[in-house]
Amino acid sequence: MATRQTRTMQDLVAPLVDDGPRQVVNLAIAELHQPAEAISRAVGLPASYLQTYLAAGMPSTRPAPVRRRLAAYLSVQENALR
């Protein structure tokens, strides 16, 4: 029987950094098993912020304080969200 390898969030996020911040956010949200609305609120943003960001790509950039809070909550590096 093959052993199942446990991967960390960093292992999962690292290959996606070049594919864009939206994919990093999407993967991190899936790993947390929380709705995007709850995460948006938890970092002090409007409930629809992450949904709009993921679906419509707006805003195209996030201010540094938003990136820091979001990165900390999602346990990803802030640079991955640029």
N, C-alpha and C positions, 0 to 999 in steps of 0.2 A: 504494500500500500504506500503510495507516495505521500510524503509529508507536505502539508500545506505551509507555504511560506507567508509569514506575516509581513505586510508592507506598511511602512509608516506614511503619514500624510506627506512628509517631505519627499519620499520615494515616488509617490503618486503625482505630486505637483511638479517636481523638477523637470520631467520631459515636456510639460505643457507650457512652461514659461515662454518659450519661443512662439507658441501658438496663440498667445494673447491672454490678457487679463480676464476676459469673460470666461474662458474655459477654466482658468484657475478658480475663479469664484464659483462657477457652476459645480465643479468637482468638490470643492470644499463644502458647499452647501449640502451636496448629496452625502458626503461623509458625516456631516453633523446630524443628519436626519431631522432637520428643522425646516419649517417653511421660510422662504425668503422674506416674507413679511415680518416674521418674528425676529430674524437676524437684523433686518433694517432698523426695527424699533430698538433692539438691544444696543445698537451702536449710535443711537440718537438721530436716526434719519426717518423721513416719512415712510410709512409702511410700504408704499409702492416703489420705493427707490430701487431696490435690487431687481425687482421684476421688470421695471422699465429699462434698467441698465442691461439686463440679460436679453430681453426680447427686442428692444429697439436700439440698443447701443447708445442710449442717452443717459447721462452725459457722456461724451466721448472721453473726457478726462475727469478725474476726481481731484478735489483739493487735497493737499498734503494731510491736513488733520483727518479727513474722511478716510484716506488710504491707511493712515496709521491705525485708526480705531478698527477699521474693517480687517486689516491684516492681523491685528492682535486677536480679534474675536475668531477669525477663521484659522488661526495658527499657521499663517503663511508669511513669507517674507514680503515686506512692503514693496520691494522692487518688482515682485511678481505681479503687482497690481498697477504698474505704470503702463 
